[in-house]
């Protein structure tokens, strides 16, 4: 389905991101996990990742202990508060706005169960107004930044001149397990911790690119290809990644991209800026090949993957911020965001400056 947004269209007013202070090379993480030489360690060296920011608590021997589910959930809560506070502050700083100026808060996360959710925690600790409307998007995974964007953008359309804040925060270090499985090695070699916040508003006074339309595509036959499972031997949940997921996402990604462009009578050549989720080296390659994208088109995705790993839902926000820092965007340019994750799901959003 394609959603073409009416006027006044929502705009991405400002962005802020954050990561844990601790930054590790892949070799350092493998050492902290006490990985032996073998297939598991090779995933760390061939992932296209150089560094990741993680909340880790090494023991006296310089190793990461086998932590229980309670400890991991505490890490998610504490890390989300720290990173969310920093990302929101950076997002609002250029605008002169304060948290109390936010009218709608949408929070996205899949790396820790909380009740109440992140939105209530941020309102309580960051002093947003008590009448701030809120929603939490939970359990949708890496694609969920655009699911949240759809929600926040739609809210601004019916509330022109008011401010919505989208916050995507993932503490992926709160979902790790320790065993000799290949899937475990892939998961532990891939994900980093990070948070992104985007301020949205519609109306004449709003700046930043317009969100023109959004489109979705789900592949029900691959609904379990990326999923959480309770692992009795570990007494916690673990993330499962099917080895065929890059091909599945690549094959099905052109459908929503084409639908989105057709709805506005555009072609792929009209899109100057591609912001693709940094889901992994094979995922980025599959999306690029399926959509005829160049290495230059994919530079933000590969750069985010190299420097941060797969951050989950905020990954596309880091790509968007990297594009803005290049200072190469000109008025009238089109940009296309593409995220993918559990479901299996592909989400797209078309921007214009």
N, C-alpha and C positions, 0 to 999 in steps of 0.2 A: 504494500500500500504506500502511496505517495501522499504526503501532506504538504500542500503548497500554502504557505502562511500569508494571510491577508495583511493589508496595511492598517495601522502602522506596524511595520515589521520589527521584530525584536533585533537588537544589536548586541554584539559582544563588546561591552564597554571597556573592560579591563581584565587582567589575569594575574594570578600569583601562584607560585609553586613552592614546595618545600620538600626536604629530605632529611633523614637523620644525619647528624654530624659525622658519624663513623662511616668511612668509605673503605671498601675492601677490594683488592684484586681477586680474580677468580682463584688464583693459587692460594691466596690467604684464606679464602673461605673453605676451599678443599682441605687445607691443613686444620682449620678450626673444627671441621666435621670429621677429621681423622680418616679421610678416605685413602684406601690403599691404591696403588697403581692398578689400572684396569679400565674396563669399559666406563664405569661411573666417572672416574676422574677425567677421561677423555672428553666427556660431554662438557665439562667445565672449560676445556681448552679449545673446543671447536664450536662454541656457541655464538660467536660474534660479539661476545660481551667481554669488556676489559675490566670494568669496575661496577660495583653495586653499593648503594647505601642501605644499611640494614641495622635494625635494633637487635644486637646480639649480646649475650652475657656470658663470656668465656669463664670457665672455672680456673682454679689455681694452676692447673696443668696446661692452660691455654687451649682448651677444647670446649666445644659446645655440648653441654650435658643433654641427656634425653629428657626433655621437659614434659610435664603433664598438661592436660587440657586446660586446667585452671590457670596455670602460669601463662599459657599462650593467650588466653582470653584477656588476662590482665594486661599483657603486652599490647594487644590490639586497642584496648581502651586508652591506656596511657599514651601510646604512640599516636593514636588518632587525635587526642586532645592537643598534644604538642605540635604535631604537623599541621593540623587544622587551624590552630591559632596563628601560626606563622604564615600559612598560605593565604588566609583571609586578610590578615594585616597587610601583606604585600599587594593583594588584589585591590584593596580599598585605598591604599596610600596615594596613588596618583589622582584619585577622584576627589579627595578631601572629604569623603563620606566616612561615617563611623558605623559600627555594627548596628546601632539603634536605628539607622536609616534604612535597613533592609526590611522589606515587606513580606518576602516569601523566601524560604530556605528549603532547598532540595539537596539531600545528602545521599551519596552513593557509596556503598561498601559491600564487599563479599568475603572479607577475611576475618570476621569475628562476629559472633552473635551478641547483640545487645538489646535489652528491653528495659527502659526506653532506648531509642536509637540515638545515632550521632546527632541528629537535629536537635533533640531535647538537651543533650549534653552541651552542644555549642551555645544554645540559647541561654542556658543556665550559667555557663562559665565565661562566655564572651559578652554577656550583657546585651544580647539582642532583645528587642521589645517583647513583652509578654503576649502581645496580640499579633506577633509575626506568624504568618501561616507557614506550615512546614509539611514535608513529606520525606520519607526514607525509601530509597530504592535499594533493596537488599537481595543478594543471591543471583544477580544477573550477570556477574562476572566482568570480563574485560571489555565487552561491548557497551557497558552500561552508562558510560559518559554521555553517549548520544541518546540513550533512553531518558536519562535525567535532563539533558538539554532540551529534548522534545517537551517534557513536562514544564520546565521553567520558562521556555520560550512561549509556549501556549498560554501560560499564566500572564505573561507581560502583554500579550496581544489584547486580552480582555481587561487589562489594567494598565493602560498607557501612562507613561510618566512615572510609574512606580518601579521599584528595584527588586529584582530576584537574584539570588545568589545560589550558584551550583557548586557544591563541594564534593569532589571525588577523593576518597582517602582509603588507601590499601596498605595494611601492615602485613605484607606477605611472609615476613619472618615469623608470624604467629600461626602459620599453617604447616610448618615443616614436620616431617617424621624422619626416623632414622632406621634404614634397613638396607639390604643389598640389592633391592629390586631396581630394574632398569628404569621404570617409570619414576620411582623415587629420586633416582639420580638426575633424571631430566628436570623434574620439578625443582629440586634443590640447586640446580645449576642455572636456573632461568630467571627467577623473580627477585625484584627489589622492592623497597619500601618508599612510598612517596604520596604526595597530596597535591591536588590542583584545585583552585577556586576561580570561577569566572562570574563576573557581574554582568547581568543582562537588564536591558530596559528597552522600551519602545517609545517612539515619539520624536518630535523635532529636535529635542535637546540631547538625545542619545548619540554617542559617537561609536566608532568601530564598525566592523563589517555587519551587514544585514544577514540574517538567516532567511534564505529564500524558501527552502523546502527541505523535507526529510523523507527518507524511504527506508523500509525494513524488508528483510528476507529471512525466514526461518527454514531450516532443513530438518523436519521432524525425524527423518530416518537416522539422523546423527545426534539425536537429542541427548544421548548419554556419553558422547565422545569427550566432553569436558565436564567433569562432575565430582562432587564430594561423596565420599563413602565413609561410613563408620568402620574403623579397623579394630576389631576386638583385640588383636595381638598388641596394638599400640595404645588402646584405650583412648582413642581420639579420632577425629575426622582426618582424612587424607585426600589430596587432590589427585584425580586420575586424568591423564591426557592420552587419548588414543593416538597411535603413531600415524594414522591416516588423516588427522585433522587438518594439516596444512593443505593437502590436496582437496579435501571437501570444501574448505573455505575458499580456496582459489577458484574451484570450478563454479561455485554458486555466487561469487562476489560480483560478476558483471551484471547480473539481473537487477539488483537494486540501483546500481550505478547508472545503468541504461535507463531504467524507469524514471529516475530522478532527472536526468538530463533531458529525456524526451518530454517530460512534463513542462519544461521551460524552453523547449525547442532549441536545445544546445547540443553540441557534440563534445567528445572527449578533448579535441583540440582546443576548445574554448576554455578549458580549465588550466589555469597557469600554476596553481599551487595544490599539491596532493598531500594530505595529512593522514597518513596510514598508521594504524595501531602497530606499535612495536611488539608484536606477539612472539617473535622468535625469528631466527634467520630463515628457516624454511617457510614460515608463514608469510613473511615479507616478500620473499622470492615468489611464492605461489600467487599472491595478490598482484604483484607487479607483472608477472608473465601473463596472467589471465586478463589484465586490463591494459596491456600494451604500455606499461610505464617504464621509464628509464631509471638508471641509477640516480640521476639528478632529481627526478621526481620523488624518489624514495629516500633522499638523503636525510631528511629529518627523522624518519622511522629508524634507519640504520644508526644514526647518531645517538638517538635516545637509547636504543638497545645497547650500543657500545658503552655508553657512559653510565647507564642506570639499570640495565636489564629490563625485563618486562615488568612494568609497574602496575599492570592491571588497568582498571578503569581510568586513572589519570594519565595514562601514557599519551593519548592523543592531545591532551592539554599541554604536555611538555613539547610535543612536536609543534603545536600552534605557537607556543611561546618562542621556540627556536626560530620559526619563520619570522615573527615580528622583530626579533633581535637582528635579523639579517638586513632589515630596512630596505627590502627590495620590492615590497608591495606597492602598487600604484592604484589610483582611483579607477574603478571599473573592473579590476581583476576579479576573476572567479576562483574560489577555493573549494575543494571537496574533501570532507572528512570521511574516513572509512574505518569503522571499528568492527571487531568480530569476537565471538566468545561462545559461551555455553548456549545450547539450544538445538542444534548449532545455529548461531544468529549472526547476521551481518547487518550493520546499521550505517546509514550514510546521511550526511547533511551538506547542503550546498550553501556557500557563503558568497557574498559580493561586497567588495569595498567601495 
